[in-house]
Amino acid sequence: MHRLWLIFAQAVTVSVAVLFVVTTLKPDWLGGQPMPAVVAFQEAVAPTAPATPDTRKVVSYADAAKKTLPSVVHIYTSKEVKTPRHPFADDPVFRYFFGDRFGGPQRQSGLGSGVIVSADGYVLTNNHVVENMDEIEVATNDGRRFRGRVVGTDPETDLAVLQVKSDGKLPAVTFAATESLRVGDVVLAIGNPFGVGQTVTHGIVSALGRTQLGINAFENFIQTDAAINPGNSGGALTDSSGNLVGINTAIYSQSGGSLGIGFAIPVSIARTVMEQIIQSGSVTRGWIGVEAQEITQELAESFKLPATEGAIIAGVMRGSPADRAGIRPGDVLVAVAGKPVKNPQSMLELIAGLSPGTTTPFRLRREAKELEVSVNIGKRPPMQRNNRE
């Protein structure tokens, strides 16, 4: 009897174990739901987060990329470069082995990106992408190729506008609202890095209003850690909705590749320059003919200035608008048209934004006294030095 009881107990134990395993791993074999005890065991071993909409949602920028990709183009450029003639270029034996590769002009090629800004064929890019090039080809995302024509350039902001002959149905980019970008916002960089093909990288806005980098005369860069490499120049920097916020322009790098510090021209500047180029073929800026110097703490103490804000006039061009208005070297420019001057770069931008031919009040500090003079604004000559206004 005792032996039968042991066999029965072992059979029940094995049956319960089998049932537990089946219920845990394959409850559908039993045609029902797992037992409450099994459910409790499963949750204790592998707890599952509640299936809320937030946990099911996967972060993706596919929609933003899809919106902008058709508007970003590849720009292939080339120009003829004269090379020194090889001293043996006329030797028949030398020419037999090497041909004409060491004699006569050679062609140098370049690579960049651009952004379609209108359906009728206007393309915005960097000036350094197309500068001095005699052949420009624009390739769209869908494989079409066009011959590009330079409408106008602005070397001082490193922007250029091209035009291609199209059917009027090119996919134009959507511009983001001015001043909508914030530090920490997600951005996408789209272009053709190293010629590998259209590429999307993402990062955040690291800083806004970067100046005094020595890249352009007029600087107000967006800094981003989105990967920007050679070939991305002139391409799009967009927000997470696919709207254009900047034109990728430069990187800080010691190796030639991305180190996480890239710079883009804000869309507010790019749009203003683009519209002027399309309307007149060039950009017109104000100019008064002075050279300015930043006010350091030492200079402020030497000149007995109350603060370091403003710009010291280091030189005045003879016969310039500033000279005719009575501005002298040593004057401190405090305000232009009622707007405060923070530094020489600020002065440059304020004066450049004035219309040539207009008369504008300038507030100066001279020998501890403040005075106001009226300056008849002139037209800025091309490619002035960065600190020359």
Sequence and secondary structure as in RCSB ss.txt:
>XXXX:A:sequence
MHRLWLIFAQAVTVSVAVLFVVTTLKPDWLGGQPMPAVVAFQEAVAPTAPATPDTRKVVSYADAAKKTLPSVVHI
YTSKEVKTPRHPFADDPVFRYFFGDRFGGPQRQSGLGSGVIVSADGYVLTNNHVVENMDEIEVATNDGRRFRGRV
VGTDPETDLAVLQVKSDGKLPAVTFAATESLRVGDVVLAIGNPFGVGQTVTHGIVSALGRTQLGINAFENFIQTD
AAINPGNSGGALTDSSGNLVGINTAIYSQSGGSLGIGFAIPVSIARTVMEQIIQSGSVTRGWIGVEAQEITQELA
ESFKLPATEGAIIAGVMRGSPADRAGIRPGDVLVAVAGKPVKNPQSMLELIAGLSPGTTTPFRLRREAKELEVSV
NIGKRPPMQRNNRE
>XXXX:A:secstr
 HHHHHHHHHHHHHHHHHHHHHHHH GGGGTS   HHHHHHHHHHS      HHHH     HHHHHHHGGGEEEE
EEEEEE     TTTT HHHHHHHTTTTSS EEEEEEEEEEE STTSEEEE HHHHTT SEEEEE TTS EEE EE
EEEETTTTEEEEE    S      B  TT   TT EEEEEE GGGS  EEEEEEEEEEEE  SSS SS  EEEE 
S   TT TT EEEETTS EEEEEEEE  SSSS  S EEEEEHHHHHHHHHHHHHHSS   EE  EEEEE  HHHH
HHTT S S SEEEEEE TTSHHHHHT  TT EEEEETTEE  SHHHHHHHHHTS TT EEEEEEEETTEEEEEEE
E EE  SS  TTB 
